[in-house]
Amino acid sequence: MFQDDNIQRGFDSLLFLVGWMTWKERNMWMFDGSSASPAELTQLIIDRTNVWLMAGFKQLKSLMVLL
């Protein structure tokens, strides 16, 4: 999809992160009876993305520069 391999890996990682956070939110709704609003879930994903960037995840950084 992307010509730069780092950008492709960053995209794949972001897709995984969104799926993982959505899955965790679904489990909280199913098992704990609580859920975040779409805006809160979006903010959680952004916060977790920033944590990954601070940890030095270079491929994700390559993608985020484009966004």
Phi, psi and omega in degrees: 000309177258150180282327180273125182297324179295322178292320178298316179294322176297317177298314179300319180293319178295319178298317177298316181298316179296316178298317180295315181293324177294318179297316179298320179294320177298318179295321177298320179293317182289314190260333181253347180075013179241152178209154177268155175287164177304322178294319178294319178296319177299317179294322176299318179294317178297317179298316180293324176299317178296324176297316178298320179294318178295331179284353176096025180285095190294322182295320179292324178297321178301322179286316185295333177298325180285335181272000000 
